[in-house]
Each structure stands twice: as C-alpha cells, then as structure tokens.
Amino acid sequence: MTHQTAAIVIVLLAAVVVALFVYSGRQKRRFEEERLERRRKLDAIKAQARAKETPSDPI
C-alpha cells in the first residue's frame, strides 16, 4: 500500500466517523423533541383530568 492510498483510506475513515457523529446528533435531537412533545401531551391530559375532577365535599 502506498502512502497515497493509506492517506485516502484514513481520510475516508475520518469522513465516515464524522458522518456517523452528525447522524447520531440528529437522531438524538429528534428523539428529544419527540419525548418533549409526548411529555407536553401527557401534561395536557393530566390538566384536563384535574379540571374535570370535582372536589369531594368534606361535610
């Protein structure tokens, strides 16, 4: 393997690592956004349930 070929292989491997890092970051960001959306929906459902509850009369 010549020096030029070795350099090309190293550059390609570095590009793959960077691409995987970027992809992983995007996936993580998307997952966090979806998780926050589910949390907001759950909080809204809980708020609706609390609003529908009638306070029990202690008398």
Buried (B, 14 or more C-beta within 10 A) or exposed (E): EEEEEEEEEEEEEEEEEEEEEEEEEEEEEEEEEEEEEEEEEEEEEEEEEEEEEEEEEEE
